[in-house]
Every structure is written in structure tokens, then in C-alpha cells.
């Protein structure tokens, strides 16, 4: 299932944020790492920003991601 998710992330178009896919990717953390998402999607898609924002969300995000100081320091803009 993880390989299918990685293939979906790889095929995200530049015109969509893929909100359902963002939720899946966040739930797959730490197997789906932010560096991978950033490397396979285009910056124009907004998918990476949506993924990172959801991952670090103060209520619905992933606790381990919020404790990762290097991830928290990532600048997305």
C-alpha cells in the first residue's frame, strides 16, 4: 500500500492540492517523509505546502513531526 501511495504522490498534478491524498500522506508519516514529498511534486502544486501544514498542525498533525526540530524549522515560502 505504501508504494501505491508514493506513486500517487508522484503523479499529483500542478493544478490540485490533492486534499484526500494529503490526509493519506500525513497518516503514513514517518514512512512518507517530507523530503520525499518535496522531491516528487512541483512547487506550484501546493501539495507540499498542504502536506507540511497538515503534518505540523497543532491539533490534527502528527506528534512526532511536531517534535522534529529540523522539520519545524523548514521554510516553505
Secondary structure as GFF3:
##gff-version 3
##sequence-region A 1 77
A	DSSP	alpha_helix	2	10	.	.	.	ID=ss1
A	DSSP	alpha_helix	19	27	.	.	.	ID=ss2
A	DSSP	alpha_helix	34	40	.	.	.	ID=ss3
A	DSSP	three_ten_helix	43	45	.	.	.	ID=ss4
A	DSSP	alpha_helix	47	55	.	.	.	ID=ss5
A	DSSP	alpha_helix	63	67	.	.	.	ID=ss6
A	DSSP	alpha_helix	69	72	.	.	.	ID=ss7
###
